[in-house]
Amino acid sequence: MPCQELEMRYNRAVVSSPATIANFGPGFDSFGLCLESPVDLISIKSGKPGSVQVKVNAKDSIPSDPDKNTASYSASRMAELCGHPDVGFTMSIRKGMRPGSGIGSSAASSVGGALAMASLLGVRDKVLVLEAAAMGEELISGARHFDNVAAALYGGFTAVADLEKRKIIRVKPPVFDIVVVLPEIEVETRKAREILPRQISLADAVHNLSLASGMMHAMTKRDVPEIASYLDDRISVPYRKSLVPGFDSVRDAAMGAGALGMSLGGSGPAMFAIADGNAAEVRTSMTKALKKAAGIGCSSFVTRPGAGAKLESLS
Ligand code: HSE
């Protein structure tokens, strides 16, 4: 779906692009919740045609090869979709999140890169940005799934309602505290997808379908305890638990400390819980349980649903 050929209309753009929780309980490859923080900051400057340079500022090792970096890769795909295959640019990426931690690091960079390029070109069509960002996601995970990228781009709670028609449902969620725990292990999304069974039982399909319907209803009603009550899953979590030592203990600790619900973030190892005015206690219980049950350290934070990727400046 290429757009009309356009000239670079601006010289420099800066975009912030947030972390997300994909699947959000029962919505495997469909649901996504945008987080207020952390965010990646992507800055792009137009350059000589054909020349692409990438600078990465991150604690972790992230490729600066333009064909391997998801932000620059998505920016180039965005330019192609707009009839600019030879676009040149320099990009600088400040990572706010750790890759492979389960909070949509590659989606944040992909959306940030695609939106930054769209901004330079003066393109406002978010469907094209979504498409280019999903190509960046595919580069990393081996599958063009839209759940993280849709939530990072549009903000709030999103559901991929029809993948072929690129139909994304967007719901403004209520405000609630989300405790996120990131174990100090890496889970590659590609591997976490490979271990999933190719077929699931009818009972499990019905279970997830029922929970997902309930979740969508609870989101539109903006009922936080009800939202949390649907955070269960029989399609991916039972299989992926093996990649996240201590998952059951962390869930028990969260619920024991009064969390309203808990699940795995995306393909893991991130775990998240919805708190009810008790985020500090829930966070402490989860991190202690992870250490005690699995001997694994973690980082953790408390955040809220966020509004999505944002153009910070354009000149
Ligand atoms: N829906 C994807 C998965 C998200 O669970 O594999 C990956 O972050």
Residues whose N, C-alpha, C, O or C-beta is under 5 A from the ligand:
A	BS01	HSE	A22 F28 D29 H145 D147 T189 R193 G266 S267
